[in-house]
Amino acid sequence: MIGSGRTARHARREQLLVLLSRMQRGVLLDVERDLLRAAVDTELADAEEAHAALERARETDARRKNQIALVRDMHRPRAERRESGCVQCGIVWPCPTRRALDRETGEQP
């Protein structure tokens, strides 16, 4: 009953629906009660795993956005003469790094 992947999940949920239907009708056997508990426990574990994966993805996304912001801040025009170049690399503004970042994010230098 316990398995991974879309097919196994679908099979577990089909079994869960059958067991819930039998419980609702009052014809659930003791052995089926144990199967129902196991199916619910598996679904809860899958949900917890999915939530944890989503939280990790959000944390990774936030770290990457912070890293991009740091690089963006490093590659900025010189304040005294904008056309003189990038503070970080000295290349005429906007430098290739800043252009690449702006192209990816849709922002303007």
PASEBA-1860 file (N, C-alpha, C; in nm, 3 decimals):
! residues 109
1> MIGSGRTA> 0.082/-0.119/0.000/0.000/0.000/0.000/0.086/0.125/0.000 ~ 0.196/0.125/0.075/0.281/0.243/0.082/0.377/0.240/-0.035 ~ 0.384/0.353/-0.106/0.473/0.363/-0.220/0.492/0.508/-0.258 ~ 0.580/0.529/-0.352/0.604/0.666/-0.394/0.564/0.679/-0.539 ~ 0.555/0.801/-0.582/0.519/0.827/-0.720/0.371/0.849/-0.737 ~ 0.339/0.902/-0.853/0.200/0.938/-0.884/0.108/0.815/-0.887 ~ 0.152/0.705/-0.944/0.068/0.586/-0.955/0.037/0.528/-0.817 ~ 0.140/0.518/-0.733/0.120/0.465/-0.598/0.028/0.557/-0.517
9> RHARREQL> 0.047/0.687/-0.532/-0.036/0.784/-0.459/-0.182/0.771/-0.503 ~ -0.203/0.757/-0.633/-0.338/0.742/-0.686/-0.402/0.614/-0.631 ~ -0.328/0.505/-0.631/-0.380/0.378/-0.580/-0.414/0.389/-0.431 ~ -0.327/0.455/-0.354/-0.355/0.474/-0.212/-0.482/0.554/-0.190 ~ -0.498/0.657/-0.269/-0.616/0.743/-0.252/-0.744/0.672/-0.295 ~ -0.735/0.589/-0.397/-0.851/0.509/-0.436/-0.890/0.416/-0.322 ~ -0.790/0.351/-0.264/-0.816/0.262/-0.151/-0.875/0.340/-0.033 ~ -0.823/0.457/-0.010/-0.873/0.542/0.099/-1.020/0.577/0.077
17> LVLLSRMQ> -1.057/0.610/-0.046/-1.196/0.642/-0.076/-1.288/0.522/-0.052 ~ -1.243/0.405/-0.091/-1.323/0.284/-0.069/-1.341/0.260/0.081 ~ -1.232/0.273/0.156/-1.240/0.250/0.301/-1.329/0.353/0.369 ~ -1.318/0.478/0.329/-1.404/0.582/0.387/-1.551/0.558/0.354 ~ -1.575/0.513/0.233/-1.713/0.482/0.192/-1.768/0.367/0.277 ~ -1.687/0.264/0.299/-1.731/0.151/0.381/-1.754/0.195/0.526 ~ -1.668/0.284/0.575/-1.685/0.333/0.711/-1.815/0.413/0.722 ~ -1.841/0.497/0.622/-1.962/0.579/0.622/-2.088/0.492/0.623
25> RGVLLDVE> -2.082/0.381/0.552/-2.197/0.290/0.547/-2.205/0.199/0.669 ~ -2.102/0.204/0.755/-2.102/0.123/0.877/-2.065/-0.021/0.855 ~ -1.993/-0.052/0.748/-1.958/-0.191/0.718/-1.806/-0.213/0.718 ~ -1.733/-0.123/0.782/-1.587/-0.133/0.785/-1.544/-0.244/0.882 ~ -1.464/-0.337/0.836/-1.414/-0.446/0.919/-1.296/-0.396/1.002 ~ -1.263/-0.470/1.107/-1.150/-0.433/1.193/-1.020/-0.424/1.114 ~ -0.997/-0.521/1.028/-0.874/-0.520/0.948/-0.872/-0.399/0.854 ~ -0.988/-0.359/0.806/-0.996/-0.242/0.718/-0.972/-0.113/0.797
33> RDLLRAAV> -1.010/-0.114/0.924/-0.987/0.001/1.010/-0.835/0.026/1.020 ~ -0.759/-0.081/1.033/-0.613/-0.070/1.038/-0.558/-0.018/0.905 ~ -0.615/-0.065/0.795/-0.573/-0.017/0.663/-0.606/0.132/0.646 ~ -0.722/0.171/0.697/-0.763/0.311/0.690/-0.666/0.399/0.767 ~ -0.630/0.358/0.887/-0.535/0.433/0.969/-0.400/0.445/0.897 ~ -0.353/0.336/0.840/-0.225/0.338/0.768/-0.232/0.432/0.647 ~ -0.345/0.429/0.575/-0.360/0.516/0.458/-0.362/0.663/0.499 ~ -0.433/0.694/0.605/-0.438/0.832/0.655/-0.299/0.876/0.702
41> DTELADAE> -0.230/0.790/0.776/-0.095/0.823/0.822/-0.002/0.851/0.705 ~ -0.013/0.770/0.600/0.071/0.790/0.482/0.040/0.922/0.414 ~ -0.089/0.955/0.401/-0.128/1.083/0.340/-0.076/1.200/0.423 ~ -0.086/1.190/0.555/-0.035/1.297/0.640/0.116/1.312/0.628 ~ 0.186/1.200/0.622/0.332/1.205/0.605/0.369/1.268/0.470 ~ 0.296/1.231/0.364/0.320/1.290/0.232/0.296/1.441/0.235 ~ 0.190/1.482/0.303/0.158/1.625/0.312/0.268/1.700/0.388 ~ 0.315/1.643/0.497/0.423/1.707/0.574/0.550/1.718/0.489
49> EAHAALER> 0.580/1.613/0.414/0.698/1.615/0.327/0.684/1.722/0.218 ~ 0.565/1.733/0.162/0.542/1.835/0.059/0.554/1.975/0.116 ~ 0.501/1.996/0.235/0.513/2.128/0.299/0.659/2.161/0.329 ~ 0.735/2.064/0.375/0.876/2.086/0.404/0.952/2.119/0.276 ~ 0.923/2.049/0.168/0.988/2.075/0.040/0.953/2.215/-0.010 ~ 0.829/2.256/0.005/0.787/2.390/-0.035/0.860/2.495/0.047 ~ 0.873/2.474/0.176/0.943/2.570/0.261/1.091/2.579/0.222 ~ 1.152/2.465/0.192/1.293/2.468/0.148/1.306/2.544/0.016
57> ARETDARR> 1.212/2.525/-0.075/1.216/2.596/-0.202/1.199/2.746/-0.181 ~ 1.111/2.785/-0.090/1.093/2.928/-0.060/1.219/2.988/-0.001 ~ 1.283/2.915/0.089/1.407/2.963/0.151/1.517/2.977/0.046 ~ 1.528/2.879/-0.043/1.627/2.886/-0.151/1.600/3.004/-0.241 ~ 1.474/3.026/-0.276/1.436/3.139/-0.360/1.473/3.271/-0.293 ~ 1.445/3.283/-0.165/1.478/3.406/-0.093/1.630/3.429/-0.090 ~ 1.707/3.322/-0.066/1.854/3.335/-0.066/1.904/3.380/-0.203 ~ 1.851/3.321/-0.308/1.894/3.357/-0.444/1.858/3.501/-0.476
65> KNQIALVR> 1.740/3.544/-0.435/1.701/3.683/-0.458/1.795/3.778/-0.383 ~ 1.832/3.742/-0.261/1.927/3.824/-0.186/2.063/3.828/-0.253 ~ 2.108/3.715/-0.304/2.237/3.710/-0.372/2.235/3.796/-0.498 ~ 2.126/3.790/-0.573/2.114/3.873/-0.694/2.114/4.020/-0.656 ~ 2.044/4.054/-0.547/2.041/4.194/-0.503/2.181/4.242/-0.464 ~ 2.259/4.156/-0.400/2.396/4.194/-0.363/2.482/4.219/-0.487 ~ 2.473/4.130/-0.585/2.550/4.147/-0.708/2.503/4.272/-0.782 ~ 2.373/4.292/-0.787/2.317/4.411/-0.852/2.370/4.538/-0.786
73> DMHRPRAE> 2.376/4.537/-0.653/2.425/4.654/-0.581/2.574/4.679/-0.607 ~ 2.649/4.570/-0.624/2.792/4.585/-0.655/2.814/4.644/-0.794 ~ 2.727/4.610/-0.886/2.742/4.657/-1.025/2.644/4.772/-1.049 ~ 2.690/4.890/-1.012/2.609/5.011/-1.025/2.695/5.120/-1.087 ~ 2.633/5.224/-1.141/2.713/5.330/-1.201/2.784/5.413/-1.095 ~ 2.894/5.469/-1.133/2.963/5.560/-1.042/2.875/5.682/-1.020 ~ 2.866/5.722/-0.897/2.775/5.831/-0.861/2.817/5.963/-0.923 ~ 2.948/5.989/-0.929/2.995/6.120/-0.977/2.975/6.138/-1.127
81> RRESGCVQ> 2.995/6.032/-1.205/2.978/6.040/-1.350/2.920/5.908/-1.398 ~ 2.791/5.905/-1.416/2.720/5.782/-1.453/2.781/5.717/-1.577 ~ 2.819/5.795/-1.676/2.872/5.739/-1.801/3.016/5.689/-1.787 ~ 3.078/5.711/-1.671/3.217/5.670/-1.656/3.234/5.520/-1.636 ~ 3.132/5.451/-1.592/3.143/5.306/-1.583/3.087/5.248/-1.455 ~ 3.100/5.119/-1.445/3.050/5.042/-1.331/3.149/5.053/-1.215 ~ 3.098/5.069/-1.095/3.182/5.078/-0.976/3.264/4.951/-0.958 ~ 3.206/4.835/-0.984/3.272/4.707/-0.957/3.376/4.671/-1.064
89> CGIVWPCP> 3.337/4.680/-1.191/3.427/4.628/-1.295/3.487/4.737/-1.383 ~ 3.439/4.859/-1.372/3.498/4.970/-1.446/3.460/4.978/-1.593 ~ 3.382/4.884/-1.641/3.340/4.884/-1.781/3.230/4.987/-1.798 ~ 3.220/5.042/-1.918/3.119/5.143/-1.946/2.982/5.093/-1.901 ~ 2.910/5.184/-1.836/2.779/5.153/-1.781/2.673/5.144/-1.889 ~ 2.580/5.051/-1.884/2.572/4.939/-1.790/2.667/4.827/-1.831 ~ 2.732/4.770/-1.734/2.830/4.664/-1.760/2.757/4.535/-1.800 ~ 2.829/4.438/-1.857/2.766/4.312/-1.898/2.695/4.238/-1.785
97> TRRALDRE> 2.752/4.244/-1.665/2.689/4.176/-1.551/2.553/4.237/-1.522 ~ 2.550/4.369/-1.516/2.423/4.437/-1.485/2.321/4.416/-1.597 ~ 2.367/4.418/-1.722/2.274/4.395/-1.833/2.215/4.254/-1.825 ~ 2.298/4.155/-1.790/2.250/4.017/-1.777/2.147/4.006/-1.664 ~ 2.176/4.069/-1.551/2.082/4.066/-1.439/1.951/4.134/-1.478 ~ 1.961/4.247/-1.543/1.840/4.322/-1.582/1.758/4.245/-1.684 ~ 1.824/4.176/-1.773/1.755/4.097/-1.875/1.678/3.982/-1.806 ~ 1.737/3.919/-1.707/1.674/3.808/-1.637/1.557/3.853/-1.551
105> TGEQP> 1.571/3.966/-1.487/1.468/4.011/-1.392/1.370/4.111/-1.452 ~ 1.402/4.165/-1.570/1.315/4.262/-1.632/1.329/4.401/-1.572 ~ 1.428/4.422/-1.487/1.450/4.553/-1.425/1.539/4.638/-1.513 ~ 1.536/4.766/-1.486/1.620/4.861/-1.558/1.734/4.906/-1.470 ~ 1.852/4.931/-1.530/1.967/4.975/-1.450/1.946/5.114/-1.392
END
